[in-house]
Amino acid sequence: MTAVPGRRSSTFTRLLRFGFTDPSAAERLLDTPELASVRTDPVLLDALGATADPDLALAGLVRIVEAQDPAERQALLDTLITAKPLRDRLLGVLGASEALGDHLARHPRDWHALVTYEAVDLHPGVAEFERGLAQAQDPVSLRVAYRRCLLAIAARDVCGTTDVAETAAELADLATATLRAALAIARTAAPDDAAICRLAVIAMGKCGGHELNYVSDVDVIFVGEPVDGADERKAVQAATRLASHLMRICSETTVEGTIWPVDANLRPEGRNGPLVRTLSSHLAYYQRWAKTWEFQALLKARAVAGDPELGASYIEAVSPLVWQAAERDNFVADVQKMRRRVVDNIPAAQVDRELKLGPGGLRDVEFAVQLLQLVHGRGDATLHSGTTLDALGALAAGGYVGRADAAQLDEAYRFLRAMEHRIQLYRLRRTHLVPEDEGDLRRLGRSLGLRTEPVSTLNREWKKHASVVRRLHEKLFYRPLLDAVAQLSPGETRLSPRAAGQRLEALGYADPAAALRHLEALSSGVTRKAAIQRTLLPVLLGWFADSADPDAGLLGFRKVSDALGRTPWYLRLLRDEGAAAENLARVLSAGRLAPDLLLRAPEAVAILGDPEGLKPRVRDPLEQEVLAAVGRAESAEGAVAAARGVRRRELFRTAAADLIGSYGTEESPAEEDPGALVDRVGNAVTDLNAATLAGALRAAVRAEWGDTLPTRFAVIGMGRFGGHELSYGSDADALFVHEPREFVDEQEATRTANRVVAEMRRLLQLPTADPPLLIDADLRPEGKSGPMVRTLASYAAYYRRWSLVWESQALLRAEPMAGDEELGRRFIELIDPLRYPAEGLGDDAVREIRRLKARMESERMPRGADPTLHTKLGRGGLSDVEWTVQLLQMQNGWAEPGLRTTRTRSALSAAHAAGLISTEDAVILDDAWVLATRVRNGVMLVRGRPGDTFPSDGRELAAVGRYLGYEPGHVGDMLDDYRRVTRRARAVVERLFYGA
């Protein structure tokens, strides 16, 4: 085949045409003396060109031919040219698997395993594989025999004799035969152990499901029992030694490599539990301690080796437990959380190449199918299959999954599994990553039959099927619920009402019948509105289910849809703005407050679709909007109604942002800093309340006095209002100060100011659809007994002669909020020496503050309240932290400017910066204050009314837990964490505040 120098030979060109990527190297290989008799035969080149990688196939063939003795070599070459089955099988394997080419080079006579082409050879089972392994007497010979059997499976696979599901089943059958052979070797090595125990090997995972990969851990569980008359403890020890030896036989690396790891970590207690248990011990564990995922894993349990009677008893005993798993609390949430955890653990650099575990991967199909099996398998034995594709077919046949969806998933799953098989087959390594190398992708694409532009076509097909899985795997659970209440075409199957109820119960719906009525009302009919709802609802149902109150979410969605369904923008917003629908689902199902605010003016749902819509608005533009609305109104009542409408809308914006930031969405994770959420809510509610007060003040003045009052007037925020720490349900603590204008009688000015306050309070409490804003003036001098309004001079006289230490402490939070800015500034100048006394507090004042605090703790705690869980007055709660910080402010504010703030967290940070409190103590106090504030906010969001302790209702308590970031079923952890955080804070308070 020597070519003229400088010119390409005709063979070179032919090789390029047959798909060789390195024709020069291929020419050299074809010139190998051992191939002399076949190198010019066109059949050989045609066959090589049909393989996944012609270069790899030719190199492997040369190695095998060179390894034969002369007589055997000619027999191989003659058979290769004359027998198409061998030619296709041998070259097909060599072009797809470098590892099996290595095996054939080491064991050159194993090519005979590919010659047989009889009916029994086309679809072998466990018995045929056992015969293939029968001569293996030790781990090395078992590996050789295993690879010989694997060679035949791979040949049928790459030639298309078997499809991907049949190949996976054959691999599982080979694994079964291998486990039996390994156990036989272990029993032969330890006859005394074998004599006193019965050992059953239960296959789990893909082996148990009859859908194994080429290279995969083989998951197992071992069950042991004593033979009659044997001691149970000794029998279990003997069975453990046999099981350990079996695992080593399969897993250890020898001169012939390894077979696959045997993984027993799915056993009770995982790697921390005993390797072998008796049947009764297994049952005791599953009945008392097992988690949801363990029953999901048992779905695929299958007895494969050892004592068949014991294996059958195990399957018979655990099977009822598997089909009761869906009745467990938080069942669906637990399964979905496990799926999310798998995705979260994928390294970021690999997630786009992860074929099995990534979004749109194989595990998405498997989890979705298993979830549906566990929910509906309780009453339908046709679903009791461990094989994913068989189970998917049964789900479609029973109407539990739409037939079109099932067909798409089946096609996608088969394609992705075929990709996985061919990736692993190349080097027989356990991997689920799609390769990045161009040559590897070319071989992979050609192995799947993609011969024209294999790389680009492969990527396109892969992304298409992954997209189908990603789109369907979530909806698979929810879409049939709509079909259950819809008019279907003749011949279509649907969920029965009972099955639909089961599925809704599993999702956490307390009233499945009502939920089905809502679905019917929303999605029935042939209108465009109903069609869009049928598209939206499968996804929304999933988001509702991922909350503490799915029923409330669905009911709220129906109410909003009834109110806005005829508007042209509402459903379009939810359909086209990806975040809007999920944001709405989160808001509607997280509690009562946000839905109540939304349903009073449903058009506010538009906020949820605007990328900037959830950002809180600051005071100046809010106040401008409120004052403009007041100016347009014809009456004081109308003016304040407009102001309260703005407040309601902004409360909804704040609550929605808080909920979405706490829950997170598919596009953006939950806010990691709870302090940021607390500050955002406190600032937003303070600003909108201040703007509302400004509007009420303008309305009250304009109605009777026009644009100018006969006295200057200012509203001073106190307590949490002045501290920018308001919760959703907080009153507005305030003082009122006025100063008569020139030539105005003081008594007349005071009467005017009192009428203004009375009118503001009346207007802000008028019964309307919007939440009232209550003004609390009890922190004024002399408390409830003192005048509602004072002049600035009167305040000065009072504070100079009568002021008590608690009043100075209360003034730490004073900040002007509305009215005359200059008057507000002068009020602050008046009180600064009181709240930040020169040289700090004297000993008597410190003792008085401590006495007041101790008295408050003993007298104001509600009867029957748990002091470890009361957020305001309880141990380590808000009062403890705030009084400690305020004592530091009054003692040191005169010298440390940073302490002169109305905000608790800012003052605590300044105290730390000034060296007045250690880093550890500051963190402990801040954590406790933030957590207690978050609990109060959560209670208000969930219940729709304020509360200072955790709800007693289980569903409400779970909703507060979700708001705080706890997964379903972890309410106990939430309460334990709260007690731990506040207990540590109380210890700091005892030391810093009480001087203990």
SVG drawing of the C-alpha trace seen along z (x, -y; Angstrom):
<svg xmlns="http://www.w3.org/2000/svg" viewBox="-67 -89 75 117">
<polyline fill="none" stroke="black" stroke-width="0.4" points="0.0,0.0 3.0,-2.3 1.9,-5.7 3.9,-8.0 5.6,-10.7 3.7,-14.0 0.4,-12.4 -2.3,-10.9 -3.0,-7.3 -6.5,-6.1 -6.6,-4.0 -6.0,-7.2 -9.0,-8.8 -11.1,-5.7 -10.3,-5.6 -11.4,-9.2 -14.7,-8.3 -15.2,-5.3 -15.0,-7.6 -11.4,-7.2 -10.0,-10.4 -6.4,-9.3 -6.1,-7.6 -2.3,-7.6 -2.2,-5.5 -5.0,-3.3 -2.9,-2.6 0.0,-1.6 -2.2,0.7 -3.7,2.3 -0.1,3.0 0.4,5.2 1.6,8.6 -1.0,10.4 -3.8,8.7 -2.3,9.6 -5.0,12.0 -7.9,9.5 -6.5,6.0 -7.9,5.6 -11.2,7.2 -13.9,4.4 -16.1,6.2 -13.6,5.4 -13.5,1.6 -17.2,1.4 -17.6,3.1 -15.0,0.9 -16.6,-2.2 -19.9,-1.2 -18.5,-1.2 -18.6,-4.1 -14.9,-4.7 -13.2,-3.0 -9.7,-4.0 -10.3,-2.4 -11.9,0.7 -9.0,1.3 -6.4,0.8 -8.2,3.3 -8.5,5.8 -4.8,5.6 -4.0,6.3 -6.4,9.3 -5.0,10.8 -1.5,10.3 -2.3,12.1 -3.5,15.3 -1.4,18.3 -1.1,18.8 -3.8,21.4 -6.3,19.5 -5.4,16.3 -6.5,17.6 -9.7,19.1 -10.5,15.7 -9.8,13.8 -11.8,16.3 -14.7,16.2 -14.5,12.4 -14.8,12.1 -17.4,14.8 -19.6,14.5 -21.5,11.2 -22.8,11.7 -19.2,12.1 -17.9,9.3 -20.6,6.8 -20.4,7.9 -16.6,8.0 -15.9,4.8 -18.9,3.1 -17.5,3.8 -14.0,2.8 -15.2,-0.5 -17.2,-1.3 -15.1,0.1 -11.4,-0.3 -11.7,1.6 -13.2,4.7 -10.6,4.5 -8.0,4.7 -9.8,7.8 -9.8,9.5 -6.1,8.7 -5.4,10.4 -7.7,13.3 -7.5,13.7 -9.7,16.9 -12.7,15.0 -13.7,13.9 -15.5,17.2 -18.1,15.9 -19.3,13.7 -19.7,16.4 -22.8,18.1 -25.9,16.7 -28.8,18.8 -32.2,17.9 -31.1,18.5 -28.0,16.4 -30.1,13.4 -31.8,12.9 -30.0,14.8 -31.2,14.8 -29.7,15.6 -29.5,19.3 -27.4,18.8 -25.1,16.3 -24.7,18.8 -23.5,21.4 -21.1,18.8 -19.6,18.2 -19.7,21.9 -16.0,22.6 -14.9,19.6 -13.3,20.9 -11.6,17.7 -11.9,13.9 -9.5,13.7 -11.3,16.4 -14.6,14.9 -13.5,11.6 -12.4,13.2 -15.7,15.1 -17.7,11.9 -15.9,9.9 -16.6,12.7 -20.3,12.5 -20.2,8.7 -18.6,8.9 -21.6,10.7 -24.0,8.2 -22.1,5.3 -22.1,7.0 -25.9,7.4 -26.2,3.8 -24.0,2.0 -25.5,4.1 -29.0,3.2 -30.0,6.8 -31.2,5.6 -32.7,2.2 -31.5,0.2 -34.1,1.7 -33.2,5.2 -29.5,4.5 -30.0,3.0 -32.0,6.1 -29.2,8.4 -26.6,6.5 -28.8,6.9 -29.1,10.7 -25.4,11.0 -24.9,9.1 -27.3,11.6 -25.3,14.6 -22.1,12.9 -23.3,12.4 -24.4,16.0 -21.0,17.2 -19.2,14.9 -21.3,16.2 -20.5,19.8 -16.7,19.0 -17.1,17.4 -19.1,20.4 -16.5,22.8 -13.7,20.8 -15.6,20.9 -17.7,24.1 -18.1,23.8 -19.7,20.4 -21.9,21.6 -23.1,24.5 -24.6,22.5 -26.3,19.6 -28.8,18.8 -27.8,15.7 -30.0,13.9 -28.7,11.1 -31.3,8.5 -30.5,6.4 -31.4,2.7 -31.2,-0.3 -30.7,0.4 -29.7,4.0 -32.9,4.6 -34.9,2.7 -33.5,4.9 -32.0,1.8 -28.3,1.9 -25.6,-0.1 -22.4,1.3 -20.4,-0.1 -22.3,-0.8 -22.2,-0.1 -24.4,2.9 -26.5,2.0 -27.4,4.8 -28.9,5.6 -28.0,8.7 -30.4,10.7 -29.2,13.5 -30.8,16.2 -29.4,19.2 -30.0,22.7 -32.1,24.8 -30.4,25.3 -27.7,22.7 -27.0,19.8 -28.4,16.6 -25.5,14.3 -22.9,16.8 -25.0,17.3 -25.2,13.5 -21.4,13.2 -20.9,16.1 -23.2,14.5 -21.4,11.2 -18.1,12.8 -19.6,14.5 -21.2,11.2 -17.9,9.3 -16.0,11.9 -18.6,11.7 -18.1,7.9 -14.3,8.3 -14.5,10.9 -16.5,8.5 -14.9,5.2 -11.2,5.7 -8.7,5.0 -6.8,8.0 -4.6,8.6 -7.8,8.7 -9.1,5.5 -12.4,5.4 -16.0,6.3 -17.9,3.5 -18.2,2.2 -20.8,3.9 -22.4,1.2 -24.4,2.1 -25.0,-1.5 -28.8,-1.3 -29.1,1.1 -30.7,-0.1 -28.6,-2.8 -26.4,-2.9 -22.6,-2.4 -23.1,-2.8 -25.4,0.2 -24.5,3.9 -23.8,5.4 -26.1,8.3 -29.4,8.3 -32.0,10.9 -35.4,10.5 -37.0,9.4 -34.3,6.8 -34.9,5.4 -38.6,5.1 -38.2,3.5 -36.0,0.8 -38.3,0.1 -41.4,0.0 -39.8,-2.4 -36.9,-4.4 -36.8,-4.4 -37.0,-7.6 -39.1,-8.2 -36.2,-7.7 -35.5,-4.3 -39.0,-3.1 -38.5,-4.7 -35.3,-2.6 -37.1,0.6 -39.4,0.1 -36.6,1.8 -35.7,4.5 -35.4,8.0 -34.0,11.2 -31.2,12.3 -28.8,14.7 -28.4,16.9 -31.2,18.6 -34.3,18.1 -36.8,18.8 -35.3,16.2 -35.1,13.7 -38.7,14.2 -39.7,13.8 -37.9,10.5 -39.6,9.1 -43.0,10.3 -42.4,8.6 -41.2,5.2 -43.5,4.8 -46.5,3.7 -44.4,1.1 -43.2,-0.3 -46.8,-0.9 -47.8,-2.6 -45.0,-5.1 -47.1,-7.7 -49.3,-8.0 -46.3,-9.4 -46.3,-13.1 -44.5,-15.3 -44.1,-12.4 -44.0,-14.3 -41.9,-17.1 -39.4,-14.5 -39.0,-12.9 -38.7,-16.2 -36.2,-17.5 -34.0,-14.4 -34.1,-15.2 -33.1,-18.8 -30.3,-17.7 -28.8,-15.5 -28.8,-18.4 -27.3,-20.8 -24.4,-18.4 -23.3,-18.3 -20.1,-20.4 -21.0,-23.6 -18.5,-22.8 -20.2,-19.5 -23.9,-20.3 -24.3,-21.0 -22.6,-17.7 -24.2,-15.5 -26.4,-13.0 -27.8,-11.2 -28.2,-13.6 -28.5,-17.0 -31.7,-18.9 -33.4,-17.1 -31.4,-14.0 -32.2,-10.3 -32.8,-10.8 -35.6,-13.3 -37.5,-10.6 -36.8,-8.0 -37.9,-10.2 -41.1,-11.3 -42.1,-7.7 -41.2,-6.4 -43.2,-9.2 -46.3,-8.3 -45.8,-4.6 -45.7,-5.2 -48.8,-7.4 -51.0,-5.2 -49.4,-1.8 -51.3,-1.5 -54.4,-0.6 -53.1,0.6 -50.8,3.6 -50.1,3.1 -47.7,0.3 -45.5,2.6 -42.6,2.7 -39.0,1.8 -38.2,1.1 -38.6,-2.6 -39.9,-2.1 -42.3,0.7 -43.6,-1.4 -44.1,-4.4 -46.1,-2.2 -48.3,-1.0 -48.9,-4.5 -49.9,-5.6 -52.2,-2.5 -53.9,-3.3 -54.5,-6.9 -52.1,-8.2 -50.0,-9.9 -51.1,-11.3 -50.3,-9.0 -48.5,-11.7 -46.4,-12.7 -45.5,-9.1 -44.5,-8.5 -42.3,-11.6 -40.6,-10.6 -40.1,-7.0 -38.4,-8.2 -36.2,-10.7 -35.3,-8.2 -34.3,-5.6 -32.1,-8.1 -30.4,-9.3 -29.8,-5.7 -28.3,-4.8 -26.0,-7.8 -25.0,-6.7 -24.4,-3.1 -22.1,-4.1 -20.2,-6.6 -19.4,-3.9 -18.8,-1.2 -15.8,-3.0 -13.4,-2.5 -15.8,-0.5 -15.6,-3.3 -18.3,-4.5 -19.2,-8.0 -22.3,-9.9 -20.6,-12.9 -21.0,-13.7 -17.4,-14.0 -16.0,-17.4 -13.4,-16.0 -14.5,-16.3 -13.3,-12.8 -15.2,-11.3 -18.4,-13.1 -18.0,-11.9 -17.6,-8.3 -20.6,-8.7 -22.8,-10.2 -21.9,-7.5 -22.5,-4.8 -26.1,-6.0 -26.5,-5.9 -25.9,-9.7 -23.6,-9.4 -24.2,-12.9 -22.5,-15.6 -22.5,-13.3 -21.3,-15.9 -23.7,-18.7 -26.6,-16.2 -25.8,-14.5 -25.7,-17.8 -29.0,-18.9 -30.7,-15.6 -29.4,-15.4 -30.5,-19.0 -33.9,-18.2 -34.5,-15.2 -33.2,-16.8 -35.5,-19.7 -38.5,-17.3 -37.6,-15.7 -37.1,-19.0 -40.4,-20.3 -42.4,-17.1 -40.9,-15.6 -42.5,-18.2 -45.8,-18.4 -46.1,-14.7 -47.4,-14.6 -49.9,-17.5 -51.2,-17.5 -53.5,-14.4 -55.2,-16.2 -56.6,-18.6 -57.6,-15.8 -59.5,-14.3 -61.9,-17.2 -61.7,-17.9 -63.6,-16.7 -61.3,-14.2 -61.4,-12.7 -63.0,-9.3 -60.6,-6.5 -58.5,-8.7 -58.0,-7.4 -58.2,-9.7 -57.5,-9.6 -60.5,-8.4 -61.7,-10.8 -60.3,-8.5 -56.9,-8.4 -56.9,-12.2 -57.8,-12.6 -54.9,-10.3 -52.5,-12.4 -53.7,-15.6 -53.5,-14.1 -50.0,-13.1 -49.2,-16.6 -50.4,-17.9 -53.9,-19.1 -56.2,-18.8 -59.4,-18.9 -58.9,-17.1 -62.5,-17.4 -62.5,-21.2 -59.2,-21.3 -60.7,-19.3 -63.7,-21.7 -61.3,-24.6 -59.4,-22.9 -62.6,-22.2 -63.8,-25.8 -60.5,-27.2 -59.8,-24.9 -63.1,-23.8 -64.5,-25.1 -63.1,-25.8 -62.2,-29.5 -58.7,-30.9 -58.7,-31.7 -59.4,-28.0 -56.7,-26.9 -54.1,-29.1 -55.2,-28.0 -54.7,-24.4 -51.1,-25.3 -50.4,-27.1 -52.0,-24.9 -49.7,-21.9 -46.8,-24.1 -48.7,-26.1 -49.9,-23.0 -46.3,-22.0 -45.5,-25.4 -48.5,-25.3 -47.5,-21.8 -44.1,-23.2 -45.7,-25.3 -47.3,-24.7 -50.8,-25.3 -51.5,-24.2 -55.3,-24.5 -55.0,-28.2 -52.8,-28.7 -55.2,-27.1 -58.2,-28.8 -56.4,-32.2 -55.5,-31.6 -59.1,-30.9 -60.2,-34.1 -57.6,-36.2 -58.4,-34.5 -62.1,-35.1 -61.4,-38.8 -59.0,-39.4 -59.8,-36.6 -61.6,-39.0 -58.7,-41.5 -56.5,-41.1 -53.2,-41.3 -53.6,-38.9 -53.2,-35.5 -50.8,-36.8 -48.6,-38.1 -48.6,-34.7 -48.0,-32.8 -45.3,-35.0 -43.4,-36.4 -41.6,-33.4 -41.2,-34.8 -44.8,-36.2 -46.5,-32.8 -44.1,-31.3 -44.0,-34.6 -47.9,-34.5 -47.9,-30.9 -45.4,-31.6 -47.4,-34.6 -50.8,-32.9 -49.7,-29.7 -47.5,-31.1 -50.1,-32.5 -53.1,-34.9 -51.7,-38.4 -50.3,-38.8 -53.4,-37.1 -55.8,-39.3 -53.9,-42.4 -53.9,-41.2 -57.5,-40.2 -58.6,-43.7 -57.0,-45.1 -56.1,-42.1 -54.5,-44.4 -51.5,-44.6 -50.5,-41.1 -48.8,-43.1 -46.1,-43.9 -45.0,-40.3 -44.1,-40.3 -42.0,-43.5 -38.3,-42.8 -38.2,-46.0 -41.6,-45.5 -40.5,-43.8 -38.0,-46.5 -39.3,-48.6 -40.0,-52.2 -38.3,-54.8 -40.1,-57.5 -39.7,-60.6 -41.4,-59.2 -44.0,-57.4 -44.8,-60.6 -45.1,-62.6 -47.5,-60.0 -49.6,-60.0 -49.7,-63.8 -50.7,-64.0 -53.5,-61.5 -54.7,-63.5 -54.6,-66.7 -56.9,-65.2 -59.5,-64.0 -62.6,-66.0 -63.0,-65.1 -60.8,-64.2 -62.3,-60.7 -61.6,-60.3 -58.1,-61.6 -57.1,-59.2 -58.8,-56.4 -56.4,-57.1 -53.5,-57.2 -54.5,-54.0 -54.8,-52.4 -51.2,-53.3 -50.2,-51.8 -52.1,-48.6 -50.4,-48.2 -46.9,-48.9 -47.6,-46.5 -48.4,-43.8 -45.2,-44.7 -43.2,-44.4 -44.8,-41.1 -44.4,-39.6 -40.8,-40.5 -40.2,-39.1 -41.9,-35.8 -40.2,-35.4 -36.8,-36.3 -37.4,-33.8 -38.6,-30.9 -36.5,-31.6 -37.6,-30.7 -36.3,-28.6 -34.5,-31.6 -33.1,-33.1 -32.2,-31.4 -33.5,-32.4 -31.8,-35.3 -29.0,-34.0 -28.8,-36.9 -32.0,-36.9 -30.8,-40.3 -31.1,-41.8 -34.7,-40.6 -35.6,-42.0 -34.0,-45.4 -35.8,-45.5 -39.2,-44.9 -38.6,-47.3 -37.4,-50.2 -40.2,-49.6 -43.1,-49.5 -41.7,-52.5 -41.4,-54.5 -44.9,-53.7 -46.4,-54.4 -44.6,-57.7 -45.9,-58.6 -49.4,-57.6 -49.2,-59.8 -48.1,-62.7 -51.1,-62.1 -53.5,-61.9 -52.0,-65.1 -52.4,-67.0 -56.0,-65.7 -57.0,-66.6 -55.5,-70.1 -56.8,-70.9 -60.4,-70.0 -60.7,-72.7 -57.8,-75.1 -56.7,-75.0 -53.0,-75.0 -51.8,-76.4 -52.5,-75.5 -52.4,-78.3 -49.6,-76.2 -46.6,-74.4 -47.1,-70.6 -44.8,-67.6 -45.3,-63.8 -42.4,-62.1 -42.0,-58.4 -41.3,-56.4 -40.6,-52.7 -40.3,-50.4 -41.6,-53.2 -38.8,-55.6 -36.4,-52.7 -37.3,-51.7 -38.1,-48.2 -41.8,-47.9 -43.4,-44.6 -46.5,-44.2 -48.9,-44.4 -47.2,-47.0 -49.0,-50.2 -47.3,-53.5 -46.0,-54.7 -45.9,-58.5 -45.5,-61.8 -47.2,-65.0 -45.5,-68.4 -46.7,-71.8 -45.6,-75.4 -48.1,-78.3 -47.4,-80.6 -46.8,-84.3 -49.7,-86.2 -51.7,-82.9 -53.0,-82.2 -51.3,-79.2 -54.6,-77.7 -56.2,-78.1 -53.2,-76.5 -53.3,-73.6 -57.0,-73.0 -56.3,-73.1 -53.4,-70.6 -55.6,-68.2 -58.3,-68.4 -55.8,-67.6 -54.6,-64.5 -58.1,-63.3 -59.0,-63.8 -55.9,-61.9 -56.7,-59.0 -60.3,-58.9 -59.4,-59.0 -56.8,-56.2 -59.2,-53.9 -62.3,-54.3 -63.7,-50.9 -62.6,-50.3 -61.2,-47.5 -57.7,-48.6 -55.9,-47.8 -56.1,-50.5 -53.1,-52.3 -53.4,-52.6 -51.5,-55.5 -50.3,-54.7 -49.4,-57.8 -48.9,-56.0 -45.1,-56.9 -45.9,-60.6 -45.0,-62.4 -47.3,-61.1 -48.5,-58.3 -52.2,-57.9 -52.8,-60.5 -50.9,-63.3 -52.1,-65.6 -52.1,-64.2 -50.2,-67.2 -47.7,-69.5 -45.9,-72.6 -42.1,-72.3 -41.8,-74.6 -44.1,-72.3 -42.0,-69.3 -38.9,-71.2 -40.4,-72.1 -41.6,-68.6 -38.4,-66.9 -36.4,-69.5 -38.5,-68.9 -40.3,-65.6 -38.7,-63.3 -38.2,-59.7 -35.4,-57.4 -37.8,-55.1 -38.9,-58.2 -35.3,-59.1 -34.9,-55.5 -38.0,-55.6 -36.7,-58.8 -33.7,-56.7 -36.1,-55.7 -37.5,-59.2 -37.3,-60.4 -39.4,-63.0 -41.8,-61.3 -44.2,-63.9 -45.1,-67.5 -42.9,-70.6 -39.3,-69.5 -37.8,-72.4 -40.0,-71.8 -39.0,-68.1 -35.3,-69.0 -35.6,-71.3 -37.5,-68.5 -34.5,-66.2 -32.1,-68.9 -34.2,-69.2 -34.1,-65.5 -30.5,-64.6 -29.1,-65.5 -31.8,-63.4 -31.2,-60.2 -27.4,-60.6 -26.7,-62.1 -23.2,-63.7 -20.8,-61.3 -23.4,-58.5 -25.9,-57.1 -25.4,-57.2 -25.6,-54.0 -29.1,-54.8 -30.4,-55.2 -28.8,-51.9 -30.4,-50.1 -33.8,-51.7 -33.6,-50.5 -32.7,-47.0 -35.6,-47.0 -38.0,-48.1 -36.8,-45.3 -37.1,-42.7 -40.6,-43.9 -41.7,-43.8 -40.4,-40.3 -42.5,-39.1 -45.7,-41.1 -46.2,-41.5 -45.6,-37.9 -49.0,-36.6 -50.4,-33.8 -49.6,-30.4 -47.1,-31.6 -43.9,-29.6 -41.1,-32.1 -38.6,-30.2 -40.7,-30.9 -42.1,-34.4 -40.4,-36.6 -40.9,-39.9 -40.7,-39.3 -39.3,-35.8 -35.8,-34.6 -33.3,-36.2 -36.0,-37.8 -36.5,-41.3 -36.9,-43.0 -33.7,-41.4 -31.6,-42.5 -33.1,-46.0 -32.8,-46.9 -29.2,-45.7 -28.3,-47.8 -30.2,-50.8 -28.3,-50.7 -25.1,-50.8 -26.4,-53.8 -27.4,-55.8 -24.1,-55.0 -21.9,-55.7 -23.8,-57.7 -22.4,-61.0 -18.9,-59.9 -19.6,-57.6 -21.4,-59.3 -22.1,-55.9 -24.4,-55.0 -26.7,-58.0 -29.1,-56.0 -32.7,-54.9 -32.0,-51.5 -31.1,-48.5 -28.8,-46.7 -26.9,-49.8 -26.4,-50.7 -25.2,-47.1 -22.8,-47.4 -21.5,-50.7 -21.1,-49.3 -19.0,-46.5 -16.9,-49.0 -16.3,-51.1 -15.0,-48.0 -18.0,-48.1 -19.0,-44.5 -17.1,-41.5 -17.5,-40.2 -19.0,-36.9 -21.5,-38.7 -22.5,-41.1 -23.1,-38.2 -25.1,-36.3 -27.4,-39.2 -27.8,-40.2 -28.7,-36.6 -31.3,-36.4 -32.9,-39.8 -33.1,-39.0 -34.6,-35.6 -37.2,-36.8 -38.1,-39.6 -38.4,-37.1 -40.7,-34.9 -43.0,-37.9 -43.0,-38.8 -43.7,-35.1 -46.5,-34.8 -48.2,-37.9 -47.7,-36.8 -49.1,-33.3 -52.0,-34.1 -52.9,-37.6 -52.8,-39.0 -49.9,-39.8 -48.5,-37.4 -45.5,-37.3 -45.2,-33.5 -45.2,-30.6 -48.7,-29.4 -50.3,-26.4 -52.0,-25.2 -49.8,-22.6 -50.2,-23.9 -49.6,-27.5 -46.5,-26.4 -45.2,-24.6 -45.8,-27.7 -43.7,-29.8 -41.1,-27.1 -41.1,-27.3 -40.8,-31.1 -37.7,-30.7 -36.2,-28.2 -37.0,-24.9 -38.0,-22.0 -41.3,-20.2 -41.3,-17.9 -38.6,-20.0 -40.8,-22.1 -39.1,-20.5 -35.7,-21.6 -37.1,-25.2 -38.3,-25.3 -35.0,-23.8 -33.0,-26.3 -35.0,-29.2 -34.5,-28.1 -30.8,-27.5 -30.2,-30.9 -32.2,-32.8 -30.7,-30.8 -27.3,-32.0 -28.5,-35.6 -30.0,-35.5 -26.6,-34.4 -25.1,-37.5 -27.9,-39.7 -27.4,-38.4 -23.8,-39.4 -24.0,-42.7 -27.3,-44.1 -27.7,-42.7 -24.0,-42.5 -24.3,-38.8"/>
</svg>
